[in-house]
Amino acid sequence: MDEVKLQERQLLAKSIRQQQMAKPRTERNLLLASRDDELNKTTPQRNPGVGGLLSQS
């Protein structure tokens, strides 16, 4: 996966987290949370290598 796609996924994960904080965790939010967890695997917090690549670009 290229860096642009990674950045898009990180922005998606971030927006999902913001939506979840703004309203109660309904069944739909729980589904989004599990998807969010998958997306989190590519964020700098969990993968410093990827974060380093993104910050250099």
mmCIF file as Biopython writes it, N, C-alpha, C and O atoms, coordinates in Angstrom:
data_model
#
loop_
_atom_site.group_PDB
_atom_site.id
_atom_site.type_symbol
_atom_site.label_atom_id
_atom_site.label_alt_id
_atom_site.label_comp_id
_atom_site.label_asym_id
_atom_site.label_entity_id
_atom_site.label_seq_id
_atom_site.pdbx_PDB_ins_code
_atom_site.Cartn_x
_atom_site.Cartn_y
_atom_site.Cartn_z
_atom_site.occupancy
_atom_site.B_iso_or_equiv
_atom_site.auth_seq_id
_atom_site.auth_asym_id
_atom_site.pdbx_PDB_model_num
ATOM 1   N N  . MET A ? 1  ? 0.846   -1.206 0.000  1.0 0.0 1  A 1 
ATOM 2   C CA . MET A ? 1  ? 0.000   0.000  0.000  1.0 0.0 1  A 1 
ATOM 3   C C  . MET A ? 1  ? 0.883   1.259  0.000  1.0 0.0 1  A 1 
ATOM 4   O O  . MET A ? 1  ? 1.869   1.347  0.733  1.0 0.0 1  A 1 
ATOM 5   N N  . ASP A ? 2  ? 0.503   2.219  -0.836 1.0 0.0 2  A 1 
ATOM 6   C CA . ASP A ? 2  ? 1.340   3.424  -0.919 1.0 0.0 2  A 1 
ATOM 7   C C  . ASP A ? 2  ? 1.016   4.408  0.202  1.0 0.0 2  A 1 
ATOM 8   O O  . ASP A ? 2  ? 0.032   4.248  0.924  1.0 0.0 2  A 1 
ATOM 9   N N  . GLU A ? 3  ? 1.854   5.417  0.329  1.0 0.0 3  A 1 
ATOM 10  C CA . GLU A ? 3  ? 1.750   6.347  1.465  1.0 0.0 3  A 1 
ATOM 11  C C  . GLU A ? 3  ? 0.459   7.159  1.430  1.0 0.0 3  A 1 
ATOM 12  O O  . GLU A ? 3  ? -0.116  7.458  2.477  1.0 0.0 3  A 1 
ATOM 13  N N  . VAL A ? 4  ? 0.002   7.516  0.232  1.0 0.0 4  A 1 
ATOM 14  C CA . VAL A ? 4  ? -1.240  8.290  0.127  1.0 0.0 4  A 1 
ATOM 15  C C  . VAL A ? 4  ? -2.409  7.495  0.697  1.0 0.0 4  A 1 
ATOM 16  O O  . VAL A ? 4  ? -3.239  8.036  1.429  1.0 0.0 4  A 1 
ATOM 17  N N  . LYS A ? 5  ? -2.469  6.199  0.356  1.0 0.0 5  A 1 
ATOM 18  C CA . LYS A ? 5  ? -3.541  5.356  0.873  1.0 0.0 5  A 1 
ATOM 19  C C  . LYS A ? 5  ? -3.464  5.244  2.393  1.0 0.0 5  A 1 
ATOM 20  O O  . LYS A ? 5  ? -4.490  5.266  3.072  1.0 0.0 5  A 1 
ATOM 21  N N  . LEU A ? 6  ? -2.249  5.123  2.927  1.0 0.0 6  A 1 
ATOM 22  C CA . LEU A ? 6  ? -2.083  5.052  4.377  1.0 0.0 6  A 1 
ATOM 23  C C  . LEU A ? 6  ? -2.601  6.329  5.043  1.0 0.0 6  A 1 
ATOM 24  O O  . LEU A ? 6  ? -3.283  6.269  6.067  1.0 0.0 6  A 1 
ATOM 25  N N  . GLN A ? 7  ? -2.277  7.466  4.463  1.0 0.0 7  A 1 
ATOM 26  C CA . GLN A ? 7  ? -2.725  8.736  5.035  1.0 0.0 7  A 1 
ATOM 27  C C  . GLN A ? 7  ? -4.244  8.837  4.983  1.0 0.0 7  A 1 
ATOM 28  O O  . GLN A ? 7  ? -4.869  9.316  5.929  1.0 0.0 7  A 1 
ATOM 29  N N  . GLU A ? 8  ? -4.844  8.381  3.869  1.0 0.0 8  A 1 
ATOM 30  C CA . GLU A ? 8  ? -6.302  8.408  3.752  1.0 0.0 8  A 1 
ATOM 31  C C  . GLU A ? 8  ? -6.935  7.538  4.831  1.0 0.0 8  A 1 
ATOM 32  O O  . GLU A ? 8  ? -7.929  7.925  5.445  1.0 0.0 8  A 1 
ATOM 33  N N  . ARG A ? 9  ? -6.353  6.358  5.061  1.0 0.0 9  A 1 
ATOM 34  C CA . ARG A ? 9  ? -6.899  5.460  6.086  1.0 0.0 9  A 1 
ATOM 35  C C  . ARG A ? 9  ? -6.768  6.064  7.474  1.0 0.0 9  A 1 
ATOM 36  O O  . ARG A ? 9  ? -7.659  5.902  8.308  1.0 0.0 9  A 1 
ATOM 37  N N  . GLN A ? 10 ? -5.661  6.760  7.730  1.0 0.0 10 A 1 
ATOM 38  C CA . GLN A ? 10 ? -5.476  7.387  9.043  1.0 0.0 10 A 1 
ATOM 39  C C  . GLN A ? 10 ? -6.496  8.495  9.258  1.0 0.0 10 A 1 
ATOM 40  O O  . GLN A ? 10 ? -7.032  8.644  10.357 1.0 0.0 10 A 1 
ATOM 41  N N  . LEU A ? 11 ? -6.769  9.279  8.206  1.0 0.0 11 A 1 
ATOM 42  C CA . LEU A ? 11 ? -7.758  10.341 8.318  1.0 0.0 11 A 1 
ATOM 43  C C  . LEU A ? 11 ? -9.144  9.747  8.552  1.0 0.0 11 A 1 
ATOM 44  O O  . LEU A ? 11 ? -9.930  10.285 9.331  1.0 0.0 11 A 1 
ATOM 45  N N  . LEU A ? 12 ? -9.442  8.629  7.871  1.0 0.0 12 A 1 
ATOM 46  C CA . LEU A ? 12 ? -10.725 7.963  8.068  1.0 0.0 12 A 1 
ATOM 47  C C  . LEU A ? 12 ? -10.859 7.492  9.511  1.0 0.0 12 A 1 
ATOM 48  O O  . LEU A ? 12 ? -11.894 7.698  10.144 1.0 0.0 12 A 1 
ATOM 49  N N  . ALA A ? 13 ? -9.805  6.857  10.028 1.0 0.0 13 A 1 
ATOM 50  C CA . ALA A ? 13 ? -9.835  6.363  11.403 1.0 0.0 13 A 1 
ATOM 51  C C  . ALA A ? 13 ? -10.035 7.515  12.381 1.0 0.0 13 A 1 
ATOM 52  O O  . ALA A ? 13 ? -10.778 7.393  13.355 1.0 0.0 13 A 1 
ATOM 53  N N  . LYS A ? 14 ? -9.373  8.624  12.114 1.0 0.0 14 A 1 
ATOM 54  C CA . LYS A ? 14 ? -9.480  9.786  12.987 1.0 0.0 14 A 1 
ATOM 55  C C  . LYS A ? 14 ? -10.904 10.336 12.987 1.0 0.0 14 A 1 
ATOM 56  O O  . LYS A ? 14 ? -11.440 10.679 14.041 1.0 0.0 14 A 1 
ATOM 57  N N  . SER A ? 15 ? -11.513 10.421 11.809 1.0 0.0 15 A 1 
ATOM 58  C CA . SER A ? 15 ? -12.874 10.950 11.723 1.0 0.0 15 A 1 
ATOM 59  C C  . SER A ? 15 ? -13.870 10.003 12.397 1.0 0.0 15 A 1 
ATOM 60  O O  . SER A ? 15 ? -14.830 10.445 13.026 1.0 0.0 15 A 1 
ATOM 61  N N  . ILE A ? 16 ? -13.633 8.703  12.258 1.0 0.0 16 A 1 
ATOM 62  C CA . ILE A ? 16 ? -14.507 7.731  12.924 1.0 0.0 16 A 1 
ATOM 63  C C  . ILE A ? 16 ? -14.419 7.892  14.438 1.0 0.0 16 A 1 
ATOM 64  O O  . ILE A ? 16 ? -15.439 7.877  15.127 1.0 0.0 16 A 1 
ATOM 65  N N  . ARG A ? 17 ? -13.198 8.047  14.958 1.0 0.0 17 A 1 
ATOM 66  C CA . ARG A ? 17 ? -13.036 8.226  16.414 1.0 0.0 17 A 1 
ATOM 67  C C  . ARG A ? 17 ? -13.744 9.488  16.884 1.0 0.0 17 A 1 
ATOM 68  O O  . ARG A ? 17 ? -14.362 9.488  17.949 1.0 0.0 17 A 1 
ATOM 69  N N  . GLN A ? 18 ? -13.664 10.565 16.106 1.0 0.0 18 A 1 
ATOM 70  C CA . GLN A ? 18 ? -14.324 11.814 16.489 1.0 0.0 18 A 1 
ATOM 71  C C  . GLN A ? 18 ? -15.837 11.638 16.503 1.0 0.0 18 A 1 
ATOM 72  O O  . GLN A ? 18 ? -16.513 12.156 17.392 1.0 0.0 18 A 1 
ATOM 73  N N  . GLN A ? 19 ? -16.375 10.911 15.523 1.0 0.0 19 A 1 
ATOM 74  C CA . GLN A ? 19 ? -17.813 10.648 15.490 1.0 0.0 19 A 1 
ATOM 75  C C  . GLN A ? 19 ? -18.241 9.849  16.713 1.0 0.0 19 A 1 
ATOM 76  O O  . GLN A ? 19 ? -19.286 10.119 17.304 1.0 0.0 19 A 1 
ATOM 77  N N  . GLN A ? 20 ? -17.434 8.869  17.089 1.0 0.0 20 A 1 
ATOM 78  C CA . GLN A ? 20 ? -17.781 8.031  18.231 1.0 0.0 20 A 1 
ATOM 79  C C  . GLN A ? 20 ? -17.778 8.825  19.530 1.0 0.0 20 A 1 
ATOM 80  O O  . GLN A ? 20 ? -18.609 8.582  20.405 1.0 0.0 20 A 1 
ATOM 81  N N  . MET A ? 21 ? -16.859 9.764  19.664 1.0 0.0 21 A 1 
ATOM 82  C CA . MET A ? 21 ? -16.793 10.551 20.895 1.0 0.0 21 A 1 
ATOM 83  C C  . MET A ? 21 ? -17.988 11.500 20.990 1.0 0.0 21 A 1 
ATOM 84  O O  . MET A ? 21 ? -18.389 11.892 22.085 1.0 0.0 21 A 1 
ATOM 85  N N  . ALA A ? 22 ? -18.550 11.864 19.844 1.0 0.0 22 A 1 
ATOM 86  C CA . ALA A ? 22 ? -19.626 12.848 19.824 1.0 0.0 22 A 1 
ATOM 87  C C  . ALA A ? 22 ? -20.989 12.241 20.134 1.0 0.0 22 A 1 
ATOM 88  O O  . ALA A ? 22 ? -21.935 12.985 20.394 1.0 0.0 22 A 1 
ATOM 89  N N  . LYS A ? 23 ? -21.123 10.907 20.114 1.0 0.0 23 A 1 
ATOM 90  C CA . LYS A ? 23 ? -22.424 10.292 20.366 1.0 0.0 23 A 1 
ATOM 91  C C  . LYS A ? 23 ? -22.251 8.953  21.056 1.0 0.0 23 A 1 
ATOM 92  O O  . LYS A ? 23 ? -21.157 8.388  21.046 1.0 0.0 23 A 1 
ATOM 93  N N  . PRO A ? 24 ? -23.320 8.435  21.658 1.0 0.0 24 A 1 
ATOM 94  C CA . PRO A ? 24 ? -23.229 7.154  22.370 1.0 0.0 24 A 1 
ATOM 95  C C  . PRO A ? 24 ? -22.805 6.029  21.428 1.0 0.0 24 A 1 
ATOM 96  O O  . PRO A ? 24 ? -23.035 6.085  20.220 1.0 0.0 24 A 1 
ATOM 97  N N  . ARG A ? 25 ? -22.184 5.015  22.009 1.0 0.0 25 A 1 
ATOM 98  C CA . ARG A ? 25 ? -21.715 3.901  21.182 1.0 0.0 25 A 1 
ATOM 99  C C  . ARG A ? 25 ? -22.872 2.951  20.874 1.0 0.0 25 A 1 
ATOM 100 O O  . ARG A ? 25 ? -23.122 1.990  21.601 1.0 0.0 25 A 1 
ATOM 101 N N  . THR A ? 26 ? -23.562 3.245  19.786 1.0 0.0 26 A 1 
ATOM 102 C CA . THR A ? 26 ? -24.649 2.383  19.331 1.0 0.0 26 A 1 
ATOM 103 C C  . THR A ? 26 ? -24.060 1.140  18.680 1.0 0.0 26 A 1 
ATOM 104 O O  . THR A ? 26 ? -22.841 0.999  18.579 1.0 0.0 26 A 1 
ATOM 105 N N  . GLU A ? 27 ? -24.928 0.244  18.242 1.0 0.0 27 A 1 
ATOM 106 C CA . GLU A ? 27 ? -24.442 -0.964 17.574 1.0 0.0 27 A 1 
ATOM 107 C C  . GLU A ? 27 ? -23.614 -0.592 16.344 1.0 0.0 27 A 1 
ATOM 108 O O  . GLU A ? 27 ? -22.593 -1.220 16.063 1.0 0.0 27 A 1 
ATOM 109 N N  . ARG A ? 28 ? -24.060 0.434  15.615 1.0 0.0 28 A 1 
ATOM 110 C CA . ARG A ? 28 ? -23.320 0.870  14.424 1.0 0.0 28 A 1 
ATOM 111 C C  . ARG A ? 28 ? -21.941 1.394  14.830 1.0 0.0 28 A 1 
ATOM 112 O O  . ARG A ? 28 ? -20.951 1.128  14.147 1.0 0.0 28 A 1 
ATOM 113 N N  . ASN A ? 29 ? -21.873 2.130  15.930 1.0 0.0 29 A 1 
ATOM 114 C CA . ASN A ? 29 ? -20.580 2.648  16.380 1.0 0.0 29 A 1 
ATOM 115 C C  . ASN A ? 29 ? -19.640 1.523  16.780 1.0 0.0 29 A 1 
ATOM 116 O O  . ASN A ? 29 ? -18.430 1.612  16.575 1.0 0.0 29 A 1 
ATOM 117 N N  . LEU A ? 30 ? -20.204 0.460  17.355 1.0 0.0 30 A 1 
ATOM 118 C CA . LEU A ? 30 ? -19.352 -0.666 17.732 1.0 0.0 30 A 1 
ATOM 119 C C  . LEU A ? 30 ? -18.766 -1.323 16.483 1.0 0.0 30 A 1 
ATOM 120 O O  . LEU A ? 30 ? -17.619 -1.772 16.491 1.0 0.0 30 A 1 
ATOM 121 N N  . LEU A ? 31 ? -19.557 -1.378 15.414 1.0 0.0 31 A 1 
ATOM 122 C CA . LEU A ? 31 ? -19.031 -1.915 14.158 1.0 0.0 31 A 1 
ATOM 123 C C  . LEU A ? 31 ? -17.916 -1.020 13.636 1.0 0.0 31 A 1 
ATOM 124 O O  . LEU A ? 31 ? -16.881 -1.510 13.184 1.0 0.0 31 A 1 
ATOM 125 N N  . LEU A ? 32 ? -18.128 0.290  13.697 1.0 0.0 32 A 1 
ATOM 126 C CA . LEU A ? 32 ? -17.099 1.232  13.259 1.0 0.0 32 A 1 
ATOM 127 C C  . LEU A ? 32 ? -15.855 1.102  14.140 1.0 0.0 32 A 1 
ATOM 128 O O  . LEU A ? 32 ? -14.731 1.218  13.649 1.0 0.0 32 A 1 
ATOM 129 N N  . ALA A ? 33 ? -16.052 0.865  15.429 1.0 0.0 33 A 1 
ATOM 130 C CA . ALA A ? 33 ? -14.916 0.749  16.342 1.0 0.0 33 A 1 
ATOM 131 C C  . ALA A ? 33 ? -14.035 -0.436 15.955 1.0 0.0 33 A 1 
ATOM 132 O O  . ALA A ? 33 ? -12.809 -0.342 16.010 1.0 0.0 33 A 1 
ATOM 133 N N  . SER A ? 34 ? -14.649 -1.544 15.567 1.0 0.0 34 A 1 
ATOM 134 C CA . SER A ? 34 ? -13.837 -2.697 15.183 1.0 0.0 34 A 1 
ATOM 135 C C  . SER A ? 34 ? -13.071 -2.397 13.901 1.0 0.0 34 A 1 
ATOM 136 O O  . SER A ? 34 ? -11.930 -2.830 13.739 1.0 0.0 34 A 1 
ATOM 137 N N  . ARG A ? 35 ? -13.705 -1.647 12.980 1.0 0.0 35 A 1 
ATOM 138 C CA . ARG A ? 35 ? -13.016 -1.244 11.757 1.0 0.0 35 A 1 
ATOM 139 C C  . ARG A ? 35 ? -11.897 -0.251 12.108 1.0 0.0 35 A 1 
ATOM 140 O O  . ARG A ? 35 ? -10.809 -0.288 11.533 1.0 0.0 35 A 1 
ATOM 141 N N  . ASP A ? 36 ? -12.193 0.621  13.052 1.0 0.0 36 A 1 
ATOM 142 C CA . ASP A ? 36 ? -11.213 1.607  13.503 1.0 0.0 36 A 1 
ATOM 143 C C  . ASP A ? 36 ? -9.977  0.905  14.083 1.0 0.0 36 A 1 
ATOM 144 O O  . ASP A ? 36 ? -8.846  1.331  13.849 1.0 0.0 36 A 1 
ATOM 145 N N  . ASP A ? 37 ? -10.204 -0.166 14.834 1.0 0.0 37 A 1 
ATOM 146 C CA . ASP A ? 37 ? -9.085  -0.911 15.405 1.0 0.0 37 A 1 
ATOM 147 C C  . ASP A ? 37 ? -8.191  -1.470 14.305 1.0 0.0 37 A 1 
ATOM 148 O O  . ASP A ? 37 ? -6.968  -1.475 14.438 1.0 0.0 37 A 1 
ATOM 149 N N  . GLU A ? 38 ? -8.804  -1.943 13.214 1.0 0.0 38 A 1 
ATOM 150 C CA . GLU A ? 38 ? -8.012  -2.433 12.087 1.0 0.0 38 A 1 
ATOM 151 C C  . GLU A ? 38 ? -7.172  -1.291 11.507 1.0 0.0 38 A 1 
ATOM 152 O O  . GLU A ? 38 ? -5.987  -1.461 11.222 1.0 0.0 38 A 1 
ATOM 153 N N  . LEU A ? 39 ? -7.807  -0.120 11.335 1.0 0.0 39 A 1 
ATOM 154 C CA . LEU A ? 39 ? -7.095  1.028  10.771 1.0 0.0 39 A 1 
ATOM 155 C C  . LEU A ? 39 ? -5.962  1.479  11.688 1.0 0.0 39 A 1 
ATOM 156 O O  . LEU A ? 39 ? -4.913  1.924  11.221 1.0 0.0 39 A 1 
ATOM 157 N N  . ASN A ? 40 ? -6.183  1.359  13.000 1.0 0.0 40 A 1 
ATOM 158 C CA . ASN A ? 40 ? -5.174  1.805  13.960 1.0 0.0 40 A 1 
ATOM 159 C C  . ASN A ? 40 ? -3.851  1.065  13.805 1.0 0.0 40 A 1 
ATOM 160 O O  . ASN A ? 40 ? -2.807  1.573  14.211 1.0 0.0 40 A 1 
ATOM 161 N N  . LYS A ? 41 ? -3.885  -0.125 13.225 1.0 0.0 41 A 1 
ATOM 162 C CA . LYS A ? 41 ? -2.660  -0.905 13.080 1.0 0.0 41 A 1 
ATOM 163 C C  . LYS A ? 41 ? -1.660  -0.208 12.160 1.0 0.0 41 A 1 
ATOM 164 O O  . LYS A ? 41 ? -0.472  -0.529 12.173 1.0 0.0 41 A 1 
ATOM 165 N N  . THR A ? 42 ? -2.148  0.754  11.353 1.0 0.0 42 A 1 
ATOM 166 C CA . THR A ? 42 ? -1.235  1.454  10.439 1.0 0.0 42 A 1 
ATOM 167 C C  . THR A ? 42 ? -0.845  2.839  10.960 1.0 0.0 42 A 1 
ATOM 168 O O  . THR A ? 42 ? -0.119  3.569  10.284 1.0 0.0 42 A 1 
ATOM 169 N N  . THR A ? 43 ? -1.320  3.209  12.155 1.0 0.0 43 A 1 
ATOM 170 C CA . THR A ? 43 ? -0.998  4.538  12.669 1.0 0.0 43 A 1 
ATOM 171 C C  . THR A ? 43 ? 0.393   4.554  13.308 1.0 0.0 43 A 1 
ATOM 172 O O  . THR A ? 43 ? 0.888   3.511  13.736 1.0 0.0 43 A 1 
ATOM 173 N N  . PRO A ? 44 ? 1.027   5.732  13.376 1.0 0.0 44 A 1 
ATOM 174 C CA . PRO A ? 44 ? 2.374   5.848  13.943 1.0 0.0 44 A 1 
ATOM 175 C C  . PRO A ? 44 ? 2.481   5.301  15.367 1.0 0.0 44 A 1 
ATOM 176 O O  . PRO A ? 44 ? 3.523   4.760  15.736 1.0 0.0 44 A 1 
ATOM 177 N N  . GLN A ? 45 ? 1.412   5.434  16.182 1.0 0.0 45 A 1 
ATOM 178 C CA . GLN A ? 45 ? 1.485   4.974  17.568 1.0 0.0 45 A 1 
ATOM 179 C C  . GLN A ? 45 ? 1.787   3.475  17.624 1.0 0.0 45 A 1 
ATOM 180 O O  . GLN A ? 45 ? 2.547   3.022  18.480 1.0 0.0 45 A 1 
ATOM 181 N N  . ARG A ? 46 ? 1.183   2.703  16.701 1.0 0.0 46 A 1 
ATOM 182 C CA . ARG A ? 46 ? 1.363   1.263  16.737 1.0 0.0 46 A 1 
ATOM 183 C C  . ARG A ? 46 ? 2.499   0.799  15.837 1.0 0.0 46 A 1 
ATOM 184 O O  . ARG A ? 46 ? 3.056   -0.279 16.041 1.0 0.0 46 A 1 
ATOM 185 N N  . ASN A ? 47 ? 2.840   1.606  14.849 1.0 0.0 47 A 1 
ATOM 186 C CA . ASN A ? 47 ? 3.860   1.193  13.888 1.0 0.0 47 A 1 
ATOM 187 C C  . ASN A ? 47 ? 4.796   2.357  13.595 1.0 0.0 47 A 1 
ATOM 188 O O  . ASN A ? 47 ? 4.587   3.091  12.630 1.0 0.0 47 A 1 
ATOM 189 N N  . PRO A ? 48 ? 5.827   2.534  14.420 1.0 0.0 48 A 1 
ATOM 190 C CA . PRO A ? 48 ? 6.741   3.675  14.268 1.0 0.0 48 A 1 
ATOM 191 C C  . PRO A ? 48 ? 7.395   3.728  12.888 1.0 0.0 48 A 1 
ATOM 192 O O  . PRO A ? 48 ? 7.708   4.812  12.395 1.0 0.0 48 A 1 
ATOM 193 N N  . GLY A ? 49 ? 7.605   2.560  12.258 1.0 0.0 49 A 1 
ATOM 194 C CA . GLY A ? 49 ? 8.212   2.531  10.935 1.0 0.0 49 A 1 
ATOM 195 C C  . GLY A ? 49 ? 7.355   3.280  9.922  1.0 0.0 49 A 1 
ATOM 196 O O  . GLY A ? 49 ? 7.856   4.092  9.144  1.0 0.0 49 A 1 
ATOM 197 N N  . VAL A ? 50 ? 6.039   2.990  9.945  1.0 0.0 50 A 1 
ATOM 198 C CA . VAL A ? 50 ? 5.113   3.656  9.029  1.0 0.0 50 A 1 
ATOM 199 C C  . VAL A ? 50 ? 5.062   5.147  9.350  1.0 0.0 50 A 1 
ATOM 200 O O  . VAL A ? 50 ? 5.082   5.978  8.442  1.0 0.0 50 A 1 
ATOM 201 N N  . GLY A ? 51 ? 4.997   5.488  10.630 1.0 0.0 51 A 1 
ATOM 202 C CA . GLY A ? 51 ? 4.953   6.902  11.011 1.0 0.0 51 A 1 
ATOM 203 C C  . GLY A ? 51 ? 6.174   7.654  10.519 1.0 0.0 51 A 1 
ATOM 204 O O  . GLY A ? 51 ? 6.071   8.797  10.074 1.0 0.0 51 A 1 
ATOM 205 N N  . GLY A ? 52 ? 7.328   7.014  10.601 1.0 0.0 52 A 1 
ATOM 206 C CA . GLY A ? 52 ? 8.551   7.646  10.127 1.0 0.0 52 A 1 
ATOM 207 C C  . GLY A ? 52 ? 8.498   7.907  8.631  1.0 0.0 52 A 1 
ATOM 208 O O  . GLY A ? 52 ? 8.924   8.962  8.162  1.0 0.0 52 A 1 
ATOM 209 N N  . LEU A ? 53 ? 7.970   6.937  7.883  1.0 0.0 53 A 1 
ATOM 210 C CA . LEU A ? 53 ? 7.853   7.103  6.432  1.0 0.0 53 A 1 
ATOM 211 C C  . LEU A ? 53 ? 6.929   8.259  6.096  1.0 0.0 53 A 1 
ATOM 212 O O  . LEU A ? 53 ? 7.232   9.078  5.228  1.0 0.0 53 A 1 
ATOM 213 N N  . LEU A ? 54 ? 5.795   8.321  6.792  1.0 0.0 54 A 1 
ATOM 214 C CA . LEU A ? 54 ? 4.814   9.360  6.493  1.0 0.0 54 A 1 
ATOM 215 C C  . LEU A ? 54 ? 5.344   10.743 6.839  1.0 0.0 54 A 1 
ATOM 216 O O  . LEU A ? 54 ? 5.110   11.699 6.100  1.0 0.0 54 A 1 
ATOM 217 N N  . SER A ? 55 ? 6.054   10.857 7.952  1.0 0.0 55 A 1 
ATOM 218 C CA . SER A ? 55 ? 6.528   12.178 8.372  1.0 0.0 55 A 1 
ATOM 219 C C  . SER A ? 55 ? 7.629   12.699 7.449  1.0 0.0 55 A 1 
ATOM 220 O O  . SER A ? 55 ? 7.847   13.908 7.364  1.0 0.0 55 A 1 
ATOM 221 N N  . GLN A ? 56 ? 8.316   11.797 6.765  1.0 0.0 56 A 1 
ATOM 222 C CA . GLN A ? 56 ? 9.385   12.222 5.857  1.0 0.0 56 A 1 
ATOM 223 C C  . GLN A ? 56 ? 8.848   12.668 4.503  1.0 0.0 56 A 1 
ATOM 224 O O  . GLN A ? 56 ? 9.513   13.419 3.789  1.0 0.0 56 A 1 
ATOM 225 N N  . SER A ? 57 ? 7.639   12.207 4.143  1.0 0.0 57 A 1 
ATOM 226 C CA . SER A ? 57 ? 7.113   12.486 2.799  1.0 0.0 57 A 1 
ATOM 227 C C  . SER A ? 57 ? 6.575   13.902 2.681  1.0 0.0 57 A 1 
ATOM 228 O O  . SER A ? 57 ? 6.097   14.294 1.616  1.0 0.0 57 A 1 
#
